[in-house]
């Protein structure tokens, strides 16, 4: 039987498309044999950090990956150096040869062996890494992978290899605010969302998502977007100026709606995406679609996030497409489709909260199995989709529990003008009368 050793590896990048570079590095760790494919490696969320030691350089993105290796420590180091070279480090004309300077990719062994006390020393390698406790950009993602409560023998061995989660938290608490890292969702080379982490005492901001429905039968504003008119451009601009994220959809998902062909969906959304990207270059754009082909075309046109109401279940190519494009995706909870979801509201015996948690966890696992990085996964409880009125309120009350139970993935909550709000207010006929009720759902 092959001998395998627990190992933790830190990843960092501050040149080029940093998040995609880190994702490529994670995949190369497994593909190259640096990490064993089974048990599957664990990957942290993504963190932004200010440069240390040499401060006049771009900010870094950082992550931590842990798993098992069949290599000796020196052999593992050589694998890591090979991956760094393949991803552009130290190429002729690059500046990454400067010690602690800018680099396309940096891979460091943090821990190797059966416990954090396992020491390895050579001329080229020191384990444990000597500066772990002074680096928030290592400690905070390290806490992500150490907090996985996997009770299997492999999970227990991995936890035993690193310093305990409580010790990590104590070290982070001693760091200055400047030395701490900030958890983010990268939405391309020039866009990001700050989402906060368990070890960050500063509450993360909430973001407002504006909705542009390029459909004639949207329950909320169907038919109001007449493309290529002055009114059309004015409404798009007004919506963009009031939000942080702009969600563009060309396929109605209201109860009972029929679905249109992909070609028609593309005709509806691509002009909007192109216009917004050109007129509002800093805007984060999400494409609301359950079609992998539409999602891919939309991202190439300028969309940053794929917002799939089916959580990747309607199109078997969706999760693979998201993984290949390395973009964030929203996995929404729903059952059935627009014609059947109204009859699929029975969540016995556990109730709607735990039912949604259980089913969303399966979608997260499917996304990870498809190769989607943890930092590219957002969740959505799917208010109004296969949920009765009171069930939606139960979900709203338990959002914090849902988020923490699912693993602290960022959560999108789409209560905007939904029917259950109209029922509460006795405003069931005119969706635009539900704006104040929508505002009351923001926490």
N, C-alpha and C positions, 0 to 999 in steps of 0.2 A: 504494500500500500504506500502511495506517495506521501512523503512527509510535507505538511504544509504549516506555515507560520503566520499568526495574525500580524497585520501591519496597518499603520495609518500613514496616509500621504497627504501633504498640504499642496494645494495648487494655487497659483497666482498669475495674473496677466495684467499689463497696463499699456499694451500697444495693440492697435488693430481692433477687430471686433472681439472684445475680451470674453464675453460670455460664450460665444461660439467656439473660441479657442479652448476654453476650459472644457466645454462639452466634448470637443474632439479629443482632448487629452484623456478624459475619463474613459472614452471608448477605446482609445489606444492602450490604456493600461490593461484592459482585458484582452484586446485583440493580440497584443504583442506577447502575452504570457506573463507580464509583470504581476498581474493579479489573476487568480483562478476564476473561472466562470462560475463555479459552484463551490461553496455557497456564494450566492450573488453578492457582489460588492455593494456597500451602502454609500450613498452620496448625500452631502449636506445641501442646504439651501445656498444661495449666492449672497455674497457680502461685498460692499464697497468700502475701501479703506484708504486713508491718506497715506502717502509714501512716508516711510521711516528712513532715517539715516541720511539718505540723499533726497532732500525734500523738493527740489526743483525738477519735478517730473510729473507725468499724468497720474491720476488716481488709479488704484488697483481694483480689480475684481478678484475675490478669493473664494475658495471652497475647500472641503476636506473629503477625502474618499478613504474608506477602510474595507478591508477584505482579507483574503489569505493569499500567500505566495508560496510557491515551491522553490523559490530561489534563495540562495545565501544572500546576506546583506550586501556584499560587494557586487554580486551579480545583479541584484535588484537595482542598485545605484547605476550600473552601466545601462540597464534597460531604460531607466528614467532619463538618463542623458541622451540616449538614442531617440526617445520620444521628443524631448526638447529640441533636438536638432531637426527632426522631421517636421516639427511645427514652426520652425523658423528662427529658433534662438541661435545666436552667434554666427549667423550667415554674414558673408562679406558685405560690408557697408552698414551693418546694423550696430546699434549702440548698446546692445544687451551684454556686451563683454565687460562693461563698467560694473564693478562690484556694487551691489545694492542699487544699481541704476535701472533704467527702463528695460523691460524684457517682454518678449512675445509670450513666453511661458516659463514658469518656474515650478519645479517639482521637488519637494523636500520630504524625506522620510522623517516622520515624527516619532513613532514608536515601532518597535519590531521585537516580537518575542512574547513570552507568556505573561509578562507583567510590565508595568511602567518602570520597574526597577531593573529590567533586563538591559544591560549596558553593552554597547558595542563601540569600540574605539579603533580607529585606524588613521593613517595620514590623510585620507580623503573623506572619512565619514565618522560622525559622532551621533550615537543614538542612546537615549532620547535626544531630540534636537535641543541644543542648549538654550535657545531663546523663546521657547514656547510660552512661558508665563508672562512675558512682556509684550506679547503680540495679540491684541484683540482680534485681528484678522485670522488668527489660528484658533484661539480659544473659542470664539463664538460659533464658527461652523463645526468645530470639534464637538461642542455640546450637542449639536443636532444629531450627529451619528452615534454619540454615546447614550443618548436618551431613548434610543429604540429599545423598547422592552421586549425583545425577542428572548424567550425563555428556552430556546433550543440550546443544545450543547455548543453549537458554533456561535450563537449569539452571546452566550455567557463568556466564551473564550475571548471574543472580540472586546467585550466590555472590560474584561480583566486585563487586557493588554494596555489600556489607556488609563490616565488618571480619572478618578471618579467624577461624576457629573457635579456633585456638590463642591468638590475642590475647584473645578473649572469655574463655577459661579463665583466662588470666593476670590479667585484670581482676577476675574473680570471686574468685580466690584472695586478692586484696588486700582484699576486703571483710570487715568484721566479721561474726560470725555473725548479729547482729541485722539487718544490712543485706541479708542473703541471703533469697531466696524459697524456698518449700517446695512441691515438686510434689505435687498432690493429684488425687484423683478426687472430684468433687462428687456426692453422692448425694441431692440435694435441698437446699432452703434451709438445713437445720439438720443435715445429716449429711455427713461426708467421710472419705476414706481418704488417709493420707499414703503416697506410693508411691516417693519418692526419684527422683533424676535423676543423670546422669553427672557433673555438676559439683558434686554435693553429697557431701562426704566422709563424712557420717553415713549408715550403712546404714539403709535403710527397715525398718520393722517388718514382721513376718509377721503375718497375721491368721488366726484360726481361724474356719472356717465350720461352723456346726451344721446338721444336716440333719433336716428334718421331712418324712417321706414319708407323705402322706395317701392311700396306695395299699394295697390288700389283698395285692398280690403283689410288693412290693419285695424285692429279693434280700437286703437287709440287715435290715429291720425291718418288713416288710409286715404290715399288719393290727393293729399295736400302737396306732394312734391311733383310738380310739373317741370320736368327737366328742361334746361337750356332757356329758362326765362329769367327776367330780372327778379321776380318774386322768389323763384327757386334759389338763386344765388344768395339773395338777402336772407332767406330763412336758414340756409346752410351756414352762412357766416354768423348769424345771430346765435344759432345753437352751438357752434364751435366756440364762440366767445364766452359762453356761460358754463363750460364743462372742462374736465380734465381728460376725459376719454370720450371719443365719438364712436358710437356703435352703429354700423351701417348694415341694413338687412334688405334683401330683395325677395324673401320667401316668408309669407305670412305663417305664423305658428298659432294663431288664435284657434280656439276650439271649433272644429268642423271645417277648417280651411282646406281647400285643395292645393296641392303642390304644383308648382310650375316647372317646366323643363329647365335644366341647367343653363341652356343658351339664353333663355329669357331672364333668368336670375342674374346672369352676368351682364346683360344689357342694362339692367336696373342699377347694379351696384358699381360697376367699373367707372362710369363717368363721375359718380359722386366721390369715389376714393381718389381718382386722379385730380379732381378739382380741389378737394380738401388738402391733399398732400402738397399741391403747388401753392395754394393760397395760405395755408396754415401749416408750415413745415414743422413746427414744434408739437403739433397735435398728435396724441396717441390714438390711432384708429384701430377699432376692432371690427372684424367682419362676422356678422351673425349668419352662420350657415351650417348645415349638417352635410354638405357636399365637399368631399376632398378636392375635387377639381376646381370648384368655385373658390375654396379656401386658398389653394395654391395660386390661382390667377390673381386673387385679391392681394395676397402678400406680395407678389411680384409687382403689383401696381402701387403698393405703398402702405398696405395695412400692416399693423404691428402685432395684433393679437387675433387668434381664431376663437370665436365664441360659439360653441357647438351645443345647441339645446338638447341634443340627444346624448351628450357625453361620449361621443365616439361610437355609438351603437348603430346608427342608421346607415353609415357608409363604412364598409370593412377596411377601406384604405385610409380613413381619416387619421387614426393614431400614427400610422406609419408615415403619413405625409407630414404631420406635425413634427415628428422626431427628425425626419430628414431635413426639414426647413429650420429646425431649432428655434421655434418661436413659441411664446407663451400661448397656452390654450385654457379656456374656461370649460370645465367639465360640469355640465348642469345635470341635476337629477330630474328624470322624467320616466314615465312608464307609457308604453304604447306610442301612439302618434296623435295628431290633432283630432282624428275621428274617434279614437278609442280611449284616450286618457281619462275622460270623464267617468268611465266605468271601472277604473283601476285605482280606486282610492281606499281600499281596505288594507290597513297596515297592522292588523292583528297578527300575533298577540302582543308585540312589543310597542305598538304605537308608532305614530308618524315620525317622531324625532329619531328614534333608534332605527326605524325602518329606512329612513333616508340616509342615516350615517352608514348603515350596513351596505346599502346599495351603492353609495358614493365611494365607499372604500374599495369596492370591487372595480369601479372605474379607474380609481387611482392606481390600483395594482395593474390593471390592463395597460394603462398609460406608461407606467414604469417598465413593464415587460416589453413594450414596443420600442423602448429606448428614449422616451421623453425624460429629460432631466427634471429632478424635483423642483428646481427653481422656475421651471416653465409650466407648472401645474397650478391652476386656480380652481376653486370649487364654487358651486352655486346650488343652493337647496331647491331651486325650481319652484318658487312660489307660483301658485295658480296652475301648475302642470301636474295633473293627477293628484290634486289636493282639494279638499273641500274647504269652505270658509274658515271654520274653527281650526282646521289643521294648519292653515297658513299662519294663524296667530300663534299656535304652539311653536312653530318653527321660528318665528320672529323672537319669541321669548327665550329660546334656547340657542341662539346663534353662537354665543361664546362657548357653550358646552360642545356644540357641534364642531366648531373650529378646532378646539383643543383635542377632542377625541379623534378627529381625522388626521391629526399630525401638524396642526398649525399652518396649513396651506392657506394663502390669502383667499378671501371669500367675497364673491360678488352677490349682492342681494338685489334682485329685480322686482321690486314691489310696485313700480311706477304704474299708476292708474289702473291697477288690477281690479277685477270684478269684486273680489272679497272686500276691498276698501269701499266700493260703492254700496255694498250690502250693509256695511256698518253705518254709513252716513245716509242711507236711503237716497243715494245718487246713482242709481243703477242704469240710467239711460244715457247720460252724457259723460264719457270718460274724462274730459277736460275739467269737470267739476271736482275731480278727486286729487288735485295737486297738493292741497294742504294735508290730506290724509297720507299721501306719498311722503311728504316731508317728515311726518311724524314717525315714519318707520326708520329713519336714519339715526344711527347710534354713534 
